[in-house]
Protein backbone atom coordinates (compact mmCIF):
# COMPACT_ATOMS: atom_id res chain seq x y z
CA UNK A 1 0.00 0.00 0.00
CA UNK A 2 1.02 3.60 -0.36
CA UNK A 3 2.82 4.89 2.67
CA UNK A 4 0.46 6.82 4.91
CA UNK A 5 2.12 10.09 5.83
CA UNK A 6 1.30 12.69 8.40
CA UNK A 7 0.01 15.91 6.82
CA UNK A 8 2.77 17.84 5.12
CA UNK A 9 1.32 21.11 6.31
CA UNK A 10 3.90 23.07 4.34
CA UNK A 11 2.06 22.06 1.19
CA UNK A 12 -0.88 24.16 2.21
CA UNK A 13 0.55 26.86 4.44
CA UNK A 14 3.28 28.73 2.61
CA UNK A 15 2.37 28.64 -1.06
CA UNK A 16 4.70 31.19 -2.70
CA UNK A 17 2.27 31.93 -5.51
CA UNK A 18 -0.46 32.38 -2.92
CA UNK A 19 1.58 35.07 -1.16
CA UNK A 20 2.37 37.05 -4.30
CA UNK A 21 -1.06 37.41 -5.86
CA UNK A 22 -3.45 40.13 -4.76
CA UNK A 23 -7.20 39.66 -4.65
CA UNK A 24 -7.67 42.07 -7.57
CA UNK A 25 -6.06 39.54 -9.94
CA UNK A 26 -8.54 36.76 -9.20
CA UNK A 27 -11.32 35.75 -11.65
CA UNK A 28 -14.13 37.47 -9.71
CA UNK A 29 -12.17 40.51 -8.57
CA UNK A 30 -14.52 43.48 -8.35
CA UNK A 31 -17.65 41.35 -7.87
CA UNK A 32 -19.63 42.21 -4.74
CA UNK A 33 -21.80 39.55 -3.12
CA UNK A 34 -24.29 39.96 -0.28
CA UNK A 35 -25.03 36.74 1.59
CA UNK A 36 -28.30 36.41 3.45
CA UNK A 37 -28.09 32.77 4.46
CA UNK A 38 -27.37 30.33 7.27
CA UNK A 39 -26.11 26.79 7.74
CA UNK A 40 -24.26 25.23 4.79
CA UNK A 41 -25.47 25.16 1.19
CA UNK A 42 -25.73 28.86 0.34
CA UNK A 43 -22.83 29.97 2.58
CA UNK A 44 -20.76 27.38 0.69
CA UNK A 45 -21.61 29.25 -2.53
CA UNK A 46 -20.40 32.45 -0.90
CA UNK A 47 -17.19 30.71 0.10
CA UNK A 48 -16.55 29.52 -3.45
CA UNK A 49 -17.15 33.01 -4.86
CA UNK A 50 -14.92 34.54 -2.17
CA UNK A 51 -12.10 32.16 -3.07
CA UNK A 52 -12.50 33.30 -6.67
CA UNK A 53 -11.90 36.89 -5.59
CA UNK A 54 -15.38 38.28 -4.93
CA UNK A 55 -16.01 40.53 -1.95
CA UNK A 56 -18.57 38.55 0.05
CA UNK A 57 -20.39 40.28 2.90
CA UNK A 58 -22.24 37.89 5.19
CA UNK A 59 -25.21 39.33 7.09
CA UNK A 60 -26.07 37.65 10.38
CA UNK A 61 -28.34 38.24 13.34
CA UNK A 62 -26.81 39.20 16.67
CA UNK A 63 -26.91 35.53 17.66
CA UNK A 64 -25.11 34.52 14.49
CA UNK A 65 -25.46 31.78 11.91
CA UNK A 66 -26.91 28.61 13.47
CA UNK A 67 -23.91 26.74 12.08
CA UNK A 68 -21.83 28.41 14.78
CA UNK A 69 -23.48 26.15 17.37
CA UNK A 70 -23.15 22.66 15.90
CA UNK A 71 -19.87 21.68 17.56
CA UNK A 72 -21.36 19.18 20.06
CA UNK A 73 -22.85 17.04 17.27
CA UNK A 74 -19.59 17.08 15.29
CA UNK A 75 -17.14 16.22 18.04
CA UNK A 76 -15.12 19.42 17.90
CA UNK A 77 -14.56 22.24 20.40
CA UNK A 78 -17.33 24.79 20.95
CA UNK A 79 -14.94 27.68 20.55
CA UNK A 80 -15.55 30.61 18.15
CA UNK A 81 -11.78 30.90 17.73
CA UNK A 82 -11.47 27.25 16.66
CA UNK A 83 -14.53 26.63 14.54
CA UNK A 84 -13.41 24.44 11.66
CA UNK A 85 -16.95 24.12 10.31
CA UNK A 86 -17.73 27.82 10.16
CA UNK A 87 -14.31 28.39 8.59
CA UNK A 88 -14.99 25.74 5.93
CA UNK A 89 -18.16 27.48 4.76
CA UNK A 90 -17.30 31.12 5.46
CA UNK A 91 -13.57 31.69 4.98
CA UNK A 92 -12.50 34.83 3.14
CA UNK A 93 -15.74 36.73 3.84
CA UNK A 94 -16.62 39.88 5.75
CA UNK A 95 -19.18 39.55 8.52
CA UNK A 96 -21.76 42.11 9.65
CA UNK A 97 -24.68 42.00 12.06
CA UNK A 98 -27.82 43.82 10.92
CA UNK A 99 -31.33 43.41 12.33
CA UNK A 100 -33.46 43.09 9.21
CA UNK A 101 -36.63 43.16 11.30
CA UNK A 102 -36.16 46.91 11.54
CA UNK A 103 -36.74 49.61 8.93
CA UNK A 104 -33.23 50.94 9.46
CA UNK A 105 -31.81 47.43 9.01
CA UNK A 106 -33.55 47.10 5.65
CA UNK A 107 -32.11 50.48 4.72
CA UNK A 108 -28.62 49.11 5.39
CA UNK A 109 -29.36 46.04 3.27
CA UNK A 110 -30.59 48.15 0.38
CA UNK A 111 -27.50 50.35 0.56
CA UNK A 112 -25.39 47.20 0.32
CA UNK A 113 -27.39 46.07 -2.71
CA UNK A 114 -27.00 49.37 -4.57
CA UNK A 115 -23.61 48.35 -5.99
CA UNK A 116 -23.85 44.59 -5.35
CA UNK A 117 -23.62 42.08 -8.17
CA UNK A 118 -25.11 39.07 -6.37
CA UNK A 119 -27.54 38.41 -3.54
CA UNK A 120 -27.34 34.90 -2.07
CA UNK A 121 -30.17 33.61 0.10
CA UNK A 122 -31.65 30.41 1.48
CA UNK A 123 -34.64 32.01 3.16
CA UNK A 124 -37.85 30.14 2.55
CA UNK A 125 -40.33 31.72 0.10
CA UNK A 126 -42.83 32.83 2.75
CA UNK A 127 -40.07 34.54 4.78
CA UNK A 128 -38.89 36.48 1.73
CA UNK A 129 -42.46 37.48 0.96
CA UNK A 130 -43.05 38.78 4.49
CA UNK A 131 -40.00 41.03 4.27
CA UNK A 132 -40.68 42.11 0.66
CA UNK A 133 -37.34 40.62 -0.36
CA UNK A 134 -38.45 38.38 -3.22
CA UNK A 135 -36.90 38.71 -6.65
CA UNK A 136 -40.04 40.45 -7.88
CA UNK A 137 -39.76 42.95 -5.03
CA UNK A 138 -36.14 43.81 -5.83
CA UNK A 139 -35.59 43.46 -9.56
CA UNK A 140 -36.85 46.91 -10.57
CA UNK A 141 -34.91 48.67 -7.83
CA UNK A 142 -31.73 46.68 -8.55
CA UNK A 143 -32.02 45.75 -12.26
CA UNK A 144 -28.49 44.33 -12.62
CA UNK A 145 -28.62 42.19 -9.48
CA UNK A 146 -28.12 38.43 -9.76
CA UNK A 147 -30.57 37.01 -7.23
CA UNK A 148 -29.55 33.48 -6.23
CA UNK A 149 -31.72 31.24 -4.09
CA UNK A 150 -31.39 27.69 -2.82
CA UNK A 151 -34.16 25.96 -0.87
CA UNK A 152 -34.89 22.45 0.28
CA UNK A 153 -37.81 21.62 -1.99
CA UNK A 154 -37.98 24.40 -4.57
CA UNK A 155 -40.09 27.55 -4.83
CA UNK A 156 -43.19 25.91 -6.31
CA UNK A 157 -45.51 23.10 -5.30
CA UNK A 158 -47.23 22.10 -2.06
CA UNK A 159 -44.01 21.64 -0.07
CA UNK A 160 -42.19 24.81 -1.06
CA UNK A 161 -42.36 26.24 2.46
CA UNK A 162 -41.16 23.14 4.30
CA UNK A 163 -37.83 23.42 6.11
CA UNK A 164 -35.22 21.63 4.04
CA UNK A 165 -31.98 20.07 5.19
CA UNK A 166 -29.86 17.66 3.20
CA UNK A 167 -30.84 14.75 5.45
CA UNK A 168 -34.49 15.23 4.48
CA UNK A 169 -34.73 17.03 1.13
CA UNK A 170 -31.56 15.62 -0.42
CA UNK A 171 -31.09 12.12 0.98
CA UNK A 172 -34.57 10.95 1.98
CA UNK A 173 -36.98 12.60 -0.47
CA UNK A 174 -34.80 11.95 -3.51
CA UNK A 175 -34.59 8.18 -3.11
CA UNK A 176 -30.96 8.10 -1.95
CA UNK A 177 -31.57 6.92 1.62
CA UNK A 178 -34.39 4.60 0.62
CA UNK A 179 -32.47 2.89 -2.19
CA UNK A 180 -28.75 2.78 -1.50
CA UNK A 181 -28.45 0.35 1.35
CA UNK A 182 -28.11 -3.38 1.86
CA UNK A 183 -31.55 -4.96 1.55
CA UNK A 184 -32.85 -6.22 4.85
CA UNK A 185 -30.86 -3.74 6.92
CA UNK A 186 -31.41 -0.02 7.51
CA UNK A 187 -30.60 3.11 5.49
CA UNK A 188 -26.95 4.08 5.66
CA UNK A 189 -25.60 6.55 8.19
CA UNK A 190 -25.64 10.08 6.81
CA UNK A 191 -23.28 13.00 7.27
CA UNK A 192 -24.09 16.70 7.13
CA UNK A 193 -23.03 18.86 4.18
CA UNK A 194 -22.67 16.09 1.59
CA UNK A 195 -25.91 17.11 -0.09
CA UNK A 196 -25.51 20.78 0.76
CA UNK A 197 -22.18 20.99 -1.01
CA UNK A 198 -23.59 19.41 -4.17
CA UNK A 199 -26.42 21.93 -4.10
CA UNK A 200 -23.84 24.66 -3.61
CA UNK A 201 -21.91 23.61 -6.70
CA UNK A 202 -25.14 23.63 -8.73
CA UNK A 203 -26.08 27.14 -7.57
CA UNK A 204 -22.54 28.41 -8.12
CA UNK A 205 -22.72 27.25 -11.73
CA UNK A 206 -25.89 29.28 -12.22
CA UNK A 207 -24.45 32.34 -10.51
CA UNK A 208 -21.36 32.33 -12.71
CA UNK A 209 -23.51 32.04 -15.86
CA UNK A 210 -25.73 34.89 -14.67
CA UNK A 211 -22.69 37.05 -13.94
CA UNK A 212 -21.50 36.45 -17.50
CA UNK A 213 -24.92 37.54 -18.78
CA UNK A 214 -24.79 40.56 -16.48
CA UNK A 215 -21.39 41.53 -17.88
CA UNK A 216 -22.68 41.25 -21.46
CA UNK A 217 -26.07 42.91 -21.06
CA UNK A 218 -26.04 44.81 -17.78
CA UNK A 219 -29.15 42.89 -16.75
CA UNK A 220 -29.75 40.88 -13.63
CA UNK A 221 -31.26 37.41 -13.33
CA UNK A 222 -32.82 35.07 -10.81
CA UNK A 223 -30.98 31.77 -10.31
CA UNK A 224 -32.51 28.98 -8.26
CA UNK A 225 -31.90 25.39 -7.33
CA UNK A 226 -32.97 23.13 -4.50
CA UNK A 227 -31.66 20.13 -2.64
CA UNK A 228 -34.37 17.80 -3.95
CA UNK A 229 -33.65 18.59 -7.61
CA UNK A 230 -29.90 18.38 -7.10
CA UNK A 231 -30.17 14.99 -5.43
CA UNK A 232 -32.42 13.56 -8.12
CA UNK A 233 -30.12 14.89 -10.83
CA UNK A 234 -26.96 13.34 -9.36
CA UNK A 235 -28.83 10.01 -9.22
CA UNK A 236 -30.33 10.49 -12.66
CA UNK A 237 -29.03 7.22 -14.17
CA UNK A 238 -30.80 5.11 -11.58
CA UNK A 239 -33.92 7.25 -11.17
CA UNK A 240 -34.60 7.04 -14.90
CA UNK A 241 -33.78 3.34 -15.17
CA UNK A 242 -36.12 2.55 -12.27
CA UNK A 243 -39.08 3.28 -14.55
CA UNK A 244 -38.39 -0.03 -16.37
CA UNK A 245 -38.48 -2.11 -13.20
CA UNK A 246 -36.86 -5.50 -13.82
CA UNK A 247 -38.24 -5.83 -17.35
CA UNK A 248 -34.73 -5.66 -18.84
CA UNK A 249 -32.85 -7.23 -15.96
CA UNK A 250 -32.45 -4.10 -13.89
CA UNK A 251 -32.04 -4.20 -10.13
CA UNK A 252 -34.87 -3.07 -7.89
CA UNK A 253 -33.46 -0.91 -5.10
CA UNK A 254 -32.72 -1.64 -2.36
CA UNK A 255 -31.18 -4.99 -3.26
CA UNK A 256 -28.97 -7.63 -1.70
CA UNK A 257 -25.33 -7.05 -2.61
CA UNK A 258 -25.07 -10.76 -3.49
CA UNK A 259 -27.46 -10.11 -6.39
CA UNK A 260 -25.27 -7.39 -7.91
CA UNK A 261 -25.04 -7.76 -11.69
CA UNK A 262 -21.32 -7.07 -11.34
CA UNK A 263 -20.45 -9.45 -8.47
CA UNK A 264 -16.96 -8.00 -8.11
CA UNK A 265 -18.24 -4.46 -7.63
CA UNK A 266 -19.41 -4.48 -3.98
CA UNK A 267 -16.60 -3.63 -1.57
CA UNK A 268 -14.31 -6.59 -0.89
CA UNK A 269 -12.89 -7.38 2.54
CA UNK A 270 -9.24 -8.31 2.98
CA UNK A 271 -7.50 -10.69 5.38
CA UNK A 272 -6.71 -7.84 7.78
CA UNK A 273 -10.27 -6.52 7.87
CA UNK A 274 -9.86 -3.62 5.49
CA UNK A 275 -12.07 -2.97 2.47
CA UNK A 276 -11.26 -2.15 -1.12
CA UNK A 277 -13.77 -0.58 -3.48
CA UNK A 278 -13.19 -1.88 -6.98
CA UNK A 279 -14.80 -0.87 -10.23
CA UNK A 280 -15.13 -2.42 -13.67
CA UNK A 281 -18.28 -1.57 -15.62
CA UNK A 282 -17.41 -3.77 -18.63
CA UNK A 283 -17.82 -7.36 -17.45
CA UNK A 284 -16.06 -8.95 -20.41
CA UNK A 285 -12.93 -6.91 -19.68
CA UNK A 286 -12.81 -7.07 -15.89
CA UNK A 287 -14.13 -10.53 -15.06
CA UNK A 288 -10.95 -12.24 -16.38
CA UNK A 289 -8.79 -9.74 -14.47
CA UNK A 290 -10.52 -10.48 -11.16
CA UNK A 291 -10.30 -14.24 -11.72
CA UNK A 292 -6.58 -13.86 -12.39
CA UNK A 293 -6.19 -11.72 -9.25
CA UNK A 294 -7.77 -14.27 -6.92
CA UNK A 295 -6.16 -17.27 -8.62
CA UNK A 296 -9.31 -18.65 -10.24
CA UNK A 297 -8.17 -18.69 -13.84
CA UNK A 298 -10.18 -21.90 -14.20
CA UNK A 299 -13.34 -19.78 -14.27
CA UNK A 300 -12.24 -17.41 -17.02
CA UNK A 301 -13.70 -19.65 -19.76
CA UNK A 302 -16.55 -21.05 -17.65
CA UNK A 303 -19.65 -21.19 -19.91
CA UNK A 304 -21.80 -19.45 -17.28
CA UNK A 305 -19.47 -17.10 -15.41
CA UNK A 306 -17.61 -15.87 -18.48
CA UNK A 307 -20.83 -14.30 -19.79
CA UNK A 308 -22.59 -11.69 -17.69
CA UNK A 309 -25.94 -12.46 -19.33
CA UNK A 310 -25.57 -16.19 -18.81
CA UNK A 311 -24.61 -15.64 -15.18
CA UNK A 312 -27.64 -13.38 -14.56
CA UNK A 313 -30.03 -15.69 -16.43
CA UNK A 314 -28.79 -18.57 -14.27
CA UNK A 315 -29.18 -16.47 -11.10
CA UNK A 316 -25.62 -17.24 -10.07
CA UNK A 317 -24.47 -13.74 -9.14
CA UNK A 318 -24.44 -14.68 -5.46
CA UNK A 319 -22.21 -17.67 -6.10
CA UNK A 320 -19.65 -15.57 -7.97
CA UNK A 321 -19.89 -12.87 -5.31
CA UNK A 322 -18.95 -15.42 -2.64
CA UNK A 323 -16.02 -16.68 -4.73
CA UNK A 324 -14.65 -13.16 -5.11
CA UNK A 325 -15.17 -12.24 -1.46
CA UNK A 326 -13.46 -15.42 -0.28
CA UNK A 327 -10.61 -14.81 -2.71
CA UNK A 328 -9.88 -11.34 -1.36
CA UNK A 329 -9.85 -12.57 2.22
CA UNK A 330 -6.72 -14.59 1.46
CA UNK A 331 -4.41 -11.56 1.45
CA UNK A 332 -3.96 -8.33 3.38
CA UNK A 333 -4.69 -4.91 1.95
CA UNK A 334 -0.96 -4.27 1.62
CA UNK A 335 -0.54 -7.46 -0.37
CA UNK A 336 -3.47 -6.70 -2.67
CA UNK A 337 -2.43 -3.24 -3.76
CA UNK A 338 0.46 -4.22 -6.09
CA UNK A 339 -1.62 -7.07 -7.55
CA UNK A 340 -4.55 -4.78 -8.42
CA UNK A 341 -2.19 -2.13 -9.74
CA UNK A 342 -0.39 -4.60 -12.00
CA UNK A 343 -3.69 -5.88 -13.41
CA UNK A 344 -4.88 -2.30 -13.97
CA UNK A 345 -8.04 -2.90 -11.93
CA UNK A 346 -9.57 0.37 -10.69
CA UNK A 347 -9.54 0.28 -6.89
CA UNK A 348 -9.20 2.37 -3.77
CA UNK A 349 -8.79 1.51 -0.13
CA UNK A 350 -11.91 2.46 1.84
CA UNK A 351 -10.38 5.01 4.18
CA UNK A 352 -11.69 6.54 7.36
CA UNK A 353 -11.98 10.31 7.71
CA UNK A 354 -8.93 10.32 9.97
CA UNK A 355 -6.93 8.57 7.25
CA UNK A 356 -8.14 10.96 4.55
CA UNK A 357 -6.60 13.87 6.45
CA UNK A 358 -3.24 12.08 6.12
CA UNK A 359 -3.62 11.27 2.42
CA UNK A 360 -0.41 12.12 0.57
CA UNK A 361 -2.19 12.43 -2.77
CA UNK A 362 -4.72 14.88 -1.36
CA UNK A 363 -2.00 17.09 0.13
CA UNK A 364 -0.04 16.99 -3.12
CA UNK A 365 -3.08 18.40 -4.93
CA UNK A 366 -3.78 21.18 -2.41
CA UNK A 367 -6.96 19.61 -1.06
CA UNK A 368 -6.00 20.76 2.43
CA UNK A 369 -4.69 23.90 4.06
CA UNK A 370 -2.97 24.10 7.42
CA UNK A 371 -4.82 26.42 9.78
CA UNK A 372 -3.38 27.33 13.15
CA UNK A 373 -5.79 27.10 16.06
CA UNK A 374 -5.48 27.40 19.85
CA UNK A 375 -5.36 23.60 20.13
CA UNK A 376 -2.79 23.19 17.37
CA UNK A 377 -2.85 23.10 13.54
CA UNK A 378 -5.72 21.44 11.73
CA UNK A 379 -6.17 20.50 8.08
CA UNK A 380 -8.99 22.50 6.51
CA UNK A 381 -10.51 21.53 3.18
CA UNK A 382 -10.18 23.89 0.22
CA UNK A 383 -12.83 24.58 -2.41
CA UNK A 384 -12.37 21.93 -5.17
CA UNK A 385 -11.65 24.39 -7.99
CA UNK A 386 -8.19 25.53 -9.05
CA UNK A 387 -6.87 27.66 -11.89
CA UNK A 388 -3.60 27.36 -13.74
CA UNK A 389 -2.90 31.07 -14.13
CA UNK A 390 -4.49 32.12 -10.83
CA UNK A 391 -2.65 30.83 -7.76
CA UNK A 392 -4.46 29.37 -4.80
CA UNK A 393 -6.38 31.93 -2.76
CA UNK A 394 -5.47 32.71 0.82
CA UNK A 395 -7.46 30.95 3.52
CA UNK A 396 -8.61 33.67 5.90
CA UNK A 397 -10.64 32.43 8.83
CA UNK A 398 -14.36 33.12 8.76
CA UNK A 399 -15.38 36.38 10.41
CA UNK A 400 -16.45 36.36 14.02
CA UNK A 401 -20.02 37.52 14.58
CA UNK A 402 -20.23 41.12 13.40
CA UNK A 403 -16.47 41.45 13.03
CA UNK A 404 -16.63 43.83 10.05
CA UNK A 405 -19.87 45.69 10.83
CA UNK A 406 -18.19 49.01 11.50
CA UNK A 407 -15.93 48.80 8.45
CA UNK A 408 -18.73 47.86 6.06
CA UNK A 409 -21.09 50.56 7.36
CA UNK A 410 -18.34 53.15 7.10
CA UNK A 411 -17.80 52.12 3.48
CA UNK A 412 -21.51 52.74 2.90
CA UNK A 413 -21.13 56.32 4.12
CA UNK A 414 -22.42 56.01 7.67
CA UNK A 415 -20.63 58.26 10.14
CA UNK A 416 -19.22 56.95 13.43
CA UNK A 417 -22.06 58.74 15.22
CA UNK A 418 -24.69 57.09 13.04
CA UNK A 419 -23.10 53.67 13.53
CA UNK A 420 -23.02 54.20 17.30
CA UNK A 421 -26.67 55.25 17.30
CA UNK A 422 -27.70 52.14 15.37
CA UNK A 423 -25.67 50.00 17.71
CA UNK A 424 -27.36 51.58 20.74
CA UNK A 425 -30.74 50.75 19.19
CA UNK A 426 -29.72 47.15 18.54
CA UNK A 427 -30.01 47.55 14.77
CA UNK A 428 -26.37 46.59 14.19
CA UNK A 429 -23.77 44.87 16.29
CA UNK A 430 -20.03 45.43 16.25
CA UNK A 431 -18.38 42.16 17.05
CA UNK A 432 -15.03 41.04 18.35
CA UNK A 433 -12.06 41.34 16.02
CA UNK A 434 -9.52 38.56 15.65
N, C-alpha and C positions, 0 to 999 in steps of 0.2 A: 504494500500500500504506500501511497505517498506519505512522506514524513509529515506528521502534524506539528506545526510550529506555533509558538506563542505569537501573538500579534506583533508584527513589525510596525510599531506605531509611527516610525519615521516615514513610512510610505504615505501616511495620511496627514502628517502634522507639519511638515516643513517643505511643502511643494514649492520649488523655486518659481515656477511659472505662476503659481497661485499668488505669490507675494508681489510679483511685478505688475500684474494687470489690475487696472482700476475698474470700478464698476461701470464707468461710462463706455467701456469697450465691449461690454457683453451684449448678446443678441437683443435683449429687451431693455437696454439702457434708454432711459427717458420715458418709459411706460409707468404710469401711476395706477396702482391697484388699491381699492378699498375693500377690505374683507369684513363681512358682517356674518360671521359663522362660528360655530363651536364644534367641539369633538374632533373628528378626523378627516372625513372625505374632502370637504371644501377647504379647510385649512391646509390640507396636503397640496391642493391646487395652488394656493398662495405660496406655499414653500417652493414648489417647482418654479413658479414665475419669478420668485425672489432670487433663486439660484441662477436664473437666466438674466438677471440684472434689473428686474423691475423694482420700483419702490413700492413695497407692500405695507400698508398701514392697517393693522388689525384693531378693530373696535371691540372692546369688551365692556361688560358691566363691572361695577365696583368689586363684585365677588370674583369675577374672572371666568374664563372658559371652564366649563365643567371638566374638561380633560385634565385640568390642573389637580384634580382630586381623585384620580384613579390609581394612585400608587399602591394602596393595600391589596387590590385585586391583581396586581402585576408583579408583586414581590420585589418592589424597589423602594428606596427611601422616600418618605413623604416630606420632601425638602425642596422648596422653590428654587434653591441654588444648585440642586442636583436632580433635575427633572428630565430624564432622558427622553421620555415620551413627548413632553411639550416641546423639547428641542427638536425632535425628529420632525414634527409637523409644523413648527413655527420659527425655525432658524432663519436668520437674515431678514427679519421683519422689524417694523416699528410697532410699538404697542401703545394704545391710548384707551382711556376709560371715559366714555360719554354715556349719559343717561338718556336714551332715546325715547323714554316715556315723557320727556319734557319738551316743550316748544323750543326752548333754547338748544337742547340737545339735537333736535332735528335740524335746527339752523346750522349747527356745526357740521353735521353730516352733509348737508347740501353744499356748504362751502367746500368741503373735501371733494365733492363730486363735480364741482365746477370745472376743474381741470383734470379730472380722473379719466382714465381710459377704460377701466374695468371695475365693475362692482361684482364681488363674489358673495353669494349668500346660500345658506341652507335652511333659512326660515321656512316653515310650512306655509302653504298658500293662504290660509285664513289669517295667520299672523301678519303677513305682508299686506293683506287687504285692510286689516284693522289700522295699520300705521300708514296707509296710503303710500306704500313703498313697492307696489307691483311695477312690472315693466311698463304697463299702460299708464300708470301714474307718473312715471319719470321720463318717458322717452321724448316727450315734447320739450321738457325743460332741459334735458341733457341729450340732445339728438345724436351725439357721436359716441355715447356710452355703450360699451359692451356689457350687457347685463347677463351674468352667468349664475345659474341656479341648479342645485343638485338636491333632490329629495329622496325619500325612501321608495315611494310608490308612483311617482310622477305627479303631474299637475292636473290630470284629468281623471275621471272615473270615480266610483263610489268610495275608494279608499285613499283618495289624494291627501286627506288631512290626517291620516294615521301617522303616529310617530314611526320613524323608520331607522333601524340600525342594521348593520350588515348581518348580524345573527338572524334577524327576522326577514327583512326585505330581500337581502342578497342570498343567504344560504337556504333558509327554509322555504320561502315563497317560490323561489325559482326552480326548485327540484333538486338542488345540490344535496342538501342534508337528507332528503328522503330517498335519494337514489344511490349515492356513492358510499355505500357501506356494505359490509359483509352480511349477506342475507341471514336472518335468524339472530342477529345481534342487535345493536342499537346504533343510531347515527353517530358518526365520528365526532370526536372532540373538536370544538371550534376555537379559533383564536381571533381576537379583535384586530381590526384594520385590514385584514386580507381582502375583504370585499370593498372596504372603503377606499383602499389604494387603487383598486382597479377602476372604481367609479371616478376617482380623481384623475387618473390618466385619460379616461374618456372625456371628462369635462375640459381638461387642459387642451386636448386636441381641438375641441370646438372653440375654445377661447383664442387659441393661436390663429385658427382660420378666420375668426371674426375680426381679430386685430389686423390681419392682412387686408380684409375687406375694408376695414376702417381706414387704413393707410391709403388705399386706392380711391375710395369714394368719399371719405369724411363722414360716413354714416355709421351709426351704431347698429346693434343687433342683440337679440335675445338668444342665449345658448342654454339649453337644458339637457340634463340626463337624470337618471335615477338608478338606484341600486338594483331594483328589480330588472329593469331592461339590461343593465350591464351584465348581471349574472346570467340572464337567459342568453345573451349574445355570446358570452365566453363559453357557454355550453352548447352552442348552436348545433354542432354536429349531432350530438346525442338527442337533443330536444326534437330536432326535425326527424331523425331516424325513428324515434319512438312512435311516430304516427303509423308506421308499418307493422307495429307489433312484432310477432315472430314469423310473419308470413314469409320472409326471405332469410330466415335463420338468425335474425337479430336477437340480442339479449334483452330480456325484460328486467329493468332495474327495480329494486336491488337484486343482485344475483349472487349465487355461491361462487366464490373464486375458483372452485374446482371445475366449474362449468365454463370457464373463460375460453373463448374461441382461439386464443393464443395462450396455451397452457404454460408457456415460459414467461409470460408477461407479469403475473402477480409477483410481488417481492419474494425473493428467495432467501431462506435463512442459512447461515453458514455454521460450521462446526463450533465456532466460538460465540454463537448467539447474536451475531450481527446480521443485518439485512442488506442485500443489494437490490436496487431497482434496475431491471434490465428492460430493453425495448427492442423490438424487431417487427415492424408492421407487416413485412412481406414474409409469409410463412415459408415459402419455397427457398428463400435465401437463408433464413435464420434457423430453421429447424435443424439442418445438418450441422450448423456451427455449434448449437447447444448440445447435440448428441456427441459431437467430438469433444466438447469441453468436459462433459461428465463421464466420458469413456463408454458411451453406448453407441458406438459406430454401427453395431449390429442392427440398429433401428432405422438407420438412414434410408435404407431401401425397403423398409417394411411396407407392404401394400396398403395398410390402413394409416399408419402414422406419417408416412411420407407425403400424404395428401391431406391438406387441411379439410377439404370437403368430405373426403372419405372418413376421416376421424370424427367430424361433427355428425355425419349421417349415422355413424356407428355408436354415437354417444359415448365416446371413449376419451373425451377431454380430461375427465377426472383421473383416469388411469395414467395418462401422460403427465399430468400435473404432479401426481405422486412420484413418478419416476424422476422428474426434474428436481423436485424438492429434496428427495432422498439423495440425489446425486450431489447437490450443493452442500449438504450437511457433512460430506466427507472431508472437506477442507476448510481451513480458516479463511477469514476475509483477506488476510495478508497473502495467503497462498493463491486465492482466486484472482486477485487483481492482475498479475502478469499474464495469466491464462486468458482472461477476457480481453485484455489489451491486444495480445498477439492474434486472437481470432477476430479482432475488430468488431466485437459485440458491444453495442452501446450499453453503458452501465454507469451507475453511481452508487457509492456507499450511502445508505440512509443515515444521515448525520443528525445528531441532536443540535438544538440551538446553541448550546455551549461549545460544541465542536465547530459550528459554522463561524463563530466569532474568531476562531483560530485558523480559518481556512487560508492557506497560502495563496491559492489562486484568486480568492476574493480580494485579499489585500493587494496583490499584484495589479489588479484592475480597478483600484481605487473605490471599491465598494464601501470601505469603512474610512472613518476619520477619527483620529485620537482626540478626545475632548478631556480636558483636565477638570476634575471635580473635587470637592472636599474629601471624598473617600478614595481618591486615586483616579487615574485615567480610565476611561471607558471607551469602547469602540462604538461610534455612532454611525448609522447607515446613511449613505449619501443618496440623493435622487438618482435614479438609474438612467440618466441621460448625460452624455459627454459630447464635447465638440473637439474637433482636431485643431482648429485655429483659435479657439477660445479656451484658455486654461481653466482648470477646476476653480469653482468659486470658493471664496472663504466660507467657513462654517461658524458664523456668529451665533452664539446662544440665543434662544428665543427671548423676547423681552419679558421682563417681570411685569406684573399687572400695572398698567398705566405708566410704564417707565418713560415713554416719550411724549406724554400728554402735553407737557409745557412746550416742548420744542415744536410739535406739530401745530399747536394752536398759535404759537408765535409766527410760524411760517404762513398761517392763514390771515395774519394781520391783527390778531387780538393783542391788546396791550397787557403788560403784567398786571395792571389793576383789574382789567376785565377777566383775566384768567383767575385771579384771586377771588373775585366776586362769584364766578361760576363754581369755583371749588367750595366756597363757603355755603353755597346753595345746594351742594351735592350734585350738580349737573356734570361736573368732570372730577376726576381724581388724578392727582399727581402721585405716581408710585415711586417705589424705591429704585434707585439706580444701581447697576452692578458696580 
